[in-house]
Amino acid sequence: MTSGAVRERIAAEFARHEAAVVDLSNRIGADPEVAFEEYRTAAAVVELLRAHGGFVIEGKVAGLATAFTATAGSGSLAIGLCAELDALPGIGHGCAHNVITGTSVAAALALAPFADELDLTIRLLGTPAEEVLAGKAIMLRKGAFDGLHAAMMMHPTLKDMATPHIRAVRHWSISYRGRTAHASRPFEALNAADAVTIAQVAIGLLRQQKRDADRVHTWVKEAGTAVNVIPGAATVECMVRADTLADVDLLWPRVRACFEAGALAAGVTIEVTEIAAANGFRHDGDLAGLFQANAESLGRTFPDHEDRSLGSTDMAEVSVHMPAIHPVLSFDSPPEDGNHTAAFARTAAGPEGARAIHDGGLALAWTIADAAQDGALRRRLTGSGPFVWPSTSG
């Protein structure tokens, strides 16, 4: 069977399922669920996979209620496709995880009938809680990615890029504790909200000294409940992003000093807790090149964008442990309607979302088929044996 014949047969199988997958994406988009609570989302994906057959499905993977795997084939080259399930609180699918899920599901369905013929194992991974940088890291540690030689997904954004710049990140919670008092007697209080204000001003000034690639952003989670009550407690969440975790760790002591300065000035105590972390993404050049060529054959273009930066993702943790790609395909939307906005969620539920599923899903499926038929690439991916996470395999 020639490579061209493989492409045609995969495309035909993709087309057979495409309408059902787009409908799945739209239903998920209309019913968003936040991190670790994606029960209806996971159930909808599993229901579609069961209806179309050909998959062995395992639920509650890695001890996570909404994580699952669906496997087709038993070939010697094992590839994972990641389907992100969670939405953003108050925004919905502002990062188009419904489209990401649709893209990976469509690719898996298109490849399933040919998996054994191509000597492939296809594993679709339903991954919760990407927005809090948690799901894939937990699944890695607990063995859900064991046995895979590579993993991939496609993410919508506002540009077409095969190898976007995805930064490392650490995420902290900072809690201040002071003393509550009536607002008419502020001299009896230790105002925890003042500590927040001082810290944020200090961080604003620190931005003059940080490197261009560094990012510091905060969210005030709690800082009082009423205008006539001096708050004795406040909580801030902070993320620091940089090219590598080493760069994050270089900047963090100065950022932490800003929070400690707030505590010192306000006379309150401080507690700092790290919530999550993720590496910068390591793209596999060969797989990324195949994806770009396949997407270009569908009409996508990949300009040499001066600004190639995106946010951060737990998929980067996968890329540290095995060959992986995380290309992005664009929605035709204005800059103000980009990722993490309600407008982006609305776009994902329309024609642009369907176009991304078509182009991204078919490009992923063809990329996996290409890798299966490329002797040199196949040997490189499988040459060191399947990936096994150290903590789960002696």
C-alpha positions in Angstrom: 0.0 0.0 0.0 1.6 3.3 -1.1 1.7 6.4 1.1 -0.7 8.1 -1.2 -3.2 5.3 -0.8 -2.9 5.5 2.9 -3.7 9.2 2.9 -6.7 8.7 0.8 -8.1 5.9 2.9 -7.5 7.8 6.1 -9.1 10.9 4.6 -12.2 8.9 3.7 -12.5 7.4 7.2 -12.0 10.9 8.7 -14.8 12.2 6.5 -17.1 9.4 7.7 -16.8 10.6 11.3 -16.3 14.3 10.8 -19.9 15.5 11.3 -20.3 13.5 14.5 -17.0 14.8 15.9 -17.9 18.5 15.1 -21.2 17.9 16.9 -19.4 16.5 19.9 -17.1 19.5 20.0 -20.0 21.9 19.9 -21.9 20.0 22.6 -18.8 20.1 24.9 -18.4 23.8 24.1 -22.0 24.5 25.1 -21.6 22.6 28.4 -18.2 23.6 29.8 -16.8 22.0 33.0 -13.8 23.1 35.0 -10.7 21.2 36.1 -11.3 17.8 37.5 -15.1 18.1 37.1 -15.3 17.2 33.4 -17.7 14.3 34.0 -20.2 15.0 31.2 -17.4 16.0 28.8 -15.6 12.7 29.4 -18.8 10.7 29.2 -19.7 12.3 25.9 -16.3 11.5 24.3 -16.4 7.9 25.6 -20.0 7.5 24.3 -19.0 8.6 20.8 -15.9 6.3 20.8 -18.0 3.3 21.9 -20.6 4.0 19.2 -18.0 4.1 16.5 -16.2 1.0 17.8 -12.7 -0.3 17.5 -11.4 1.0 20.9 -10.5 -0.6 24.2 -11.6 2.0 26.8 -10.3 2.4 30.3 -11.9 4.9 32.7 -10.7 6.6 35.9 -7.1 6.4 34.7 -4.3 7.5 37.1 -6.9 7.7 39.9 -8.6 10.7 38.2 -12.3 10.4 37.9 -12.5 12.1 34.5 -9.3 10.8 32.9 -9.6 7.9 30.4 -7.7 6.1 27.6 -9.1 4.6 24.4 -6.7 2.3 22.5 -6.9 0.9 19.0 -4.4 -1.5 17.4 -1.5 -3.4 18.9 1.4 -2.3 16.7 5.0 -1.8 17.6 4.9 2.0 17.2 2.7 3.5 20.0 1.5 7.1 19.6 -0.7 9.1 22.0 -3.2 11.7 21.1 -4.2 14.1 23.9 -7.8 15.3 24.3 -8.0 18.2 26.8 -11.3 18.3 28.7 -11.5 21.3 31.0 -12.8 24.8 30.6 -12.0 28.1 32.3 -14.1 29.3 35.2 -16.5 32.0 34.2 -15.4 31.9 30.5 -16.1 28.4 29.2 -13.9 26.9 26.5 -11.9 30.1 26.0 -8.9 27.9 25.0 -11.0 25.8 22.7 -10.4 22.5 24.5 -13.6 21.3 22.9 -11.9 21.7 19.5 -8.7 20.1 20.8 -10.7 17.1 21.9 -12.5 17.0 18.6 -9.3 17.1 16.7 -7.7 14.2 18.6 -10.9 12.1 18.5 -11.2 12.7 14.8 -7.6 11.6 14.2 -8.0 8.5 16.4 -11.2 7.5 14.6 -9.6 8.0 11.2 -6.6 5.8 12.1 -8.3 3.1 14.1 -9.2 0.8 11.1 -5.6 1.0 9.8 -3.7 0.7 13.0 -2.7 -2.9 12.7 -2.0 -2.6 9.0 0.4 0.3 9.8 1.8 -1.6 12.8 0.5 1.1 15.1 -1.0 1.4 18.5 -3.1 4.5 18.9 -3.9 5.7 22.4 -6.3 8.6 22.9 -5.9 10.1 26.3 -8.7 12.1 27.9 -6.7 14.6 30.0 -8.4 16.7 32.6 -7.3 19.9 34.3 -4.9 21.4 31.8 -5.9 24.9 32.8 -4.4 24.3 36.2 -1.3 22.5 34.7 -2.2 19.3 36.5 -3.9 16.5 34.5 -1.1 15.2 32.2 1.6 15.6 34.9 -0.5 13.3 37.2 -1.2 10.9 34.4 2.6 10.8 33.5 3.5 10.0 37.1 0.9 7.3 37.4 1.7 5.5 34.2 -1.0 6.5 31.7 1.7 7.4 29.1 3.8 4.3 29.7 4.6 2.4 26.6 4.2 5.4 24.2 6.9 6.4 21.8 5.5 9.8 21.1 2.5 12.0 21.9 0.8 14.9 20.1 -2.1 17.3 20.0 -3.2 20.4 18.1 -4.2 23.7 19.9 -6.2 26.5 18.3 -4.9 30.1 18.6 -4.7 33.0 16.3 -1.6 31.9 14.3 -0.5 28.8 12.4 2.8 27.6 14.0 4.3 24.1 14.0 6.7 24.9 16.8 5.3 27.7 19.0 7.3 29.0 21.9 5.7 27.6 25.0 7.2 28.8 28.3 8.0 27.1 31.6 5.9 28.2 34.6 5.5 27.9 38.3 2.2 28.7 40.1 2.0 29.7 43.8 -0.6 30.6 46.3 0.3 33.4 48.8 -1.8 33.7 51.9 -1.6 36.7 54.3 -3.0 36.6 57.8 -3.5 39.7 60.0 -6.3 40.8 62.3 -9.9 41.8 61.4 -11.5 44.8 62.8 -14.4 47.2 62.3 -13.6 49.8 59.6 -14.3 52.6 62.0 -11.5 51.4 64.2 -8.8 50.5 61.7 -6.1 51.0 64.3 -7.2 47.7 65.9 -6.6 45.8 62.6 -3.7 44.3 60.7 -4.9 44.8 57.2 -4.0 41.8 55.0 -5.3 43.6 51.9 -2.7 46.3 52.4 -0.1 43.5 52.0 -1.5 42.6 48.7 -1.5 46.1 47.4 2.1 46.7 48.5 3.2 43.4 46.9 1.5 44.2 43.6 3.1 47.7 43.5 6.5 46.1 44.1 6.0 43.5 41.4 5.0 46.3 39.0 8.3 48.1 39.7 10.3 44.8 39.4 9.1 44.5 35.8 11.6 47.2 34.9 14.4 44.8 35.9 13.2 41.5 34.5 14.2 40.0 31.1 11.9 40.4 28.1 10.9 36.7 28.0 9.8 36.7 31.7 6.2 37.1 32.8 4.8 37.7 36.3 1.0 37.8 36.8 -1.2 37.7 39.9 -4.8 37.2 40.8 -6.3 38.4 44.1 -8.4 35.5 45.2 -9.5 36.9 48.5 -9.1 40.3 50.1 -12.0 41.0 52.3 -15.8 40.7 52.2 -17.3 44.1 53.0 -16.4 47.7 52.9 -16.9 48.2 56.6 -14.7 45.3 57.6 -10.9 45.6 57.7 -9.8 42.2 56.2 -7.6 40.1 58.3 -7.0 37.5 55.6 -6.1 37.7 51.9 -4.9 35.3 49.3 -3.1 35.9 46.0 -2.2 33.5 43.3 0.9 34.2 41.2 2.4 32.7 38.1 6.0 33.3 36.9 6.8 32.2 33.3 10.1 32.1 31.6 11.9 30.1 28.9 13.0 27.4 31.3 12.2 26.4 34.9 15.8 27.4 35.7 14.9 30.9 34.5 11.7 30.9 36.6 13.7 29.9 39.6 16.2 32.7 39.0 13.4 35.3 39.0 11.2 33.8 41.8 13.3 35.0 44.8 12.8 38.6 43.7 9.1 38.1 43.2 8.8 36.3 46.5 10.6 39.3 48.2 7.8 41.6 46.9 5.2 39.4 48.6 7.3 39.3 51.8 7.7 43.1 51.6 3.9 43.4 51.7 3.7 41.2 54.8 6.5 43.2 56.5 4.9 46.6 55.8 1.4 45.5 56.8 2.5 43.6 59.9 0.9 40.3 58.8 2.1 36.8 58.4 2.7 35.2 55.1 2.5 31.6 53.8 3.7 30.6 50.3 2.6 27.3 48.7 3.6 26.1 45.2 0.5 24.8 43.4 1.9 23.5 40.0 4.8 23.7 37.6 5.5 22.9 34.0 8.6 22.8 31.8 9.0 24.7 28.6 7.9 22.7 25.6 10.5 20.6 23.6 9.2 20.0 20.1 10.2 17.0 18.1 11.5 18.5 14.8 10.7 15.6 12.6 7.2 15.1 13.8 6.6 18.9 13.7 7.9 19.0 10.1 5.5 16.3 9.1 2.6 18.0 10.7 3.4 21.3 9.0 3.7 19.7 5.6 0.3 17.9 6.0 -1.4 21.0 7.2 0.0 23.0 4.3 -1.4 20.4 1.9 -4.8 21.3 3.4 -4.3 25.0 2.7 -2.7 26.2 6.0 0.3 28.6 5.8 3.1 28.9 8.4 4.7 32.4 8.2 7.9 33.0 10.1 6.1 35.0 12.9 8.3 37.4 14.8 6.2 36.7 18.0 5.8 32.9 18.5 5.0 33.0 22.2 2.1 31.3 23.8 1.3 30.5 27.4 2.3 27.3 29.3 0.8 23.8 29.3 1.1 20.5 31.1 1.7 19.0 27.7 5.2 20.3 28.0 5.8 17.8 30.8 5.0 15.1 28.2 7.5 16.6 25.8 10.3 16.4 28.4 9.8 12.6 28.7 9.1 11.6 25.1 9.0 13.0 21.5 6.0 15.3 21.3 4.4 18.1 19.3 2.0 20.8 20.1 1.3 22.7 16.9 -1.2 25.5 16.8 -3.7 26.4 14.0 -5.5 29.7 13.7 -9.0 30.9 14.1 -9.8 33.8 11.8 -10.5 36.3 14.6 -9.2 39.7 15.7 -6.4 39.9 18.3 -8.8 41.0 21.0 -10.7 37.8 20.6 -7.8 35.5 21.3 -7.3 32.6 23.8 -8.8 32.8 27.3 -11.7 35.0 26.2 -15.4 34.3 25.9 -15.2 35.5 22.3 -12.7 32.7 21.5 -15.0 30.2 23.1 -17.8 31.4 20.8 -15.6 31.1 17.7 -14.7 27.6 18.7 -18.3 26.6 18.5 -18.7 28.0 14.9 -17.2 27.4 11.4 -13.7 28.2 12.5 -13.8 25.5 15.2 -15.0 23.0 12.6 -12.3 24.1 10.2 -9.7 23.6 12.9 -11.0 20.1 13.6 -10.8 19.2 9.9 -7.3 20.6 9.3 -5.8 19.7 12.6 -7.4 16.2 12.9 -6.5 15.2 9.4 -3.0 16.6 9.7 -2.4 14.7 12.9 -3.7 11.4 11.4 -1.5 11.8 8.3 1.5 12.7 10.5 1.1 9.5 12.5 0.7 7.5 9.3 3.8 9.1 7.9 5.8 8.3 11.0 4.7 4.7 10.8 5.9 4.4 7.2 9.2 6.3 7.6 11.7 3.7 8.4 14.3 6.0 9.8 11.9 8.0 11.9 10.2 4.9 13.1 13.5 3.4 14.2 14.4 6.6 16.0 11.1 6.8 17.9 11.2 3.1 18.9 15.0 2.6 19.1 15.4 3.2 22.8 12.3 1.2 23.6 9.0 2.4 24.8 8.9 5.1 27.4 8.4 3.9 31.0 7.9 6.4 33.8 10.6 5.5 36.5 8.3 5.7 39.5 6.0 3.0 38.1 8.4 0.5 36.7 11.4 -0.5 38.9 
